[in-house]
Amino acid sequence: MERVIIAQEDDLRIVRALSMARNIRFMKYRVEFHLESVPGL
């Protein structure tokens, strides 16, 4: 079984923990959004 840690950024604690663990993948997330004008409002 593979485990995943998901965070916005990595840091020294995550890097150290992953160096001692097996079968754990680290993934960073990114959130994007866009604003749109609504005609007539």
C-alpha positions in Angstrom: 0.0 0.0 0.0 1.3 3.5 -0.8 0.5 6.4 1.4 0.4 10.1 0.3 1.0 13.3 2.2 -0.5 16.3 0.6 0.5 19.9 1.6 0.8 23.3 0.1 4.6 23.4 0.7 7.3 21.1 1.9 9.5 21.9 4.9 12.4 20.4 6.7 10.2 18.3 9.0 8.4 16.7 6.0 11.7 16.1 4.2 13.2 14.4 7.3 10.1 12.3 7.9 10.0 11.1 4.3 13.6 10.2 4.3 12.9 7.7 7.1 9.7 6.3 5.8 8.9 3.9 3.0 5.9 3.9 0.6 5.0 7.5 1.3 4.7 9.9 -1.6 4.6 13.7 -1.1 2.5 15.8 -3.3 2.0 19.6 -3.2 -1.3 21.2 -4.1 -2.0 24.4 -5.9 -5.3 26.2 -5.9 -6.3 28.7 -8.6 -9.5 30.7 -9.1 -10.7 33.3 -11.5 -13.2 36.2 -11.0 -15.7 36.9 -13.7 -17.9 40.0 -14.1 -21.7 39.3 -14.2 -23.4 41.5 -16.8 -26.4 43.4 -15.6 -25.6 43.2 -11.9 
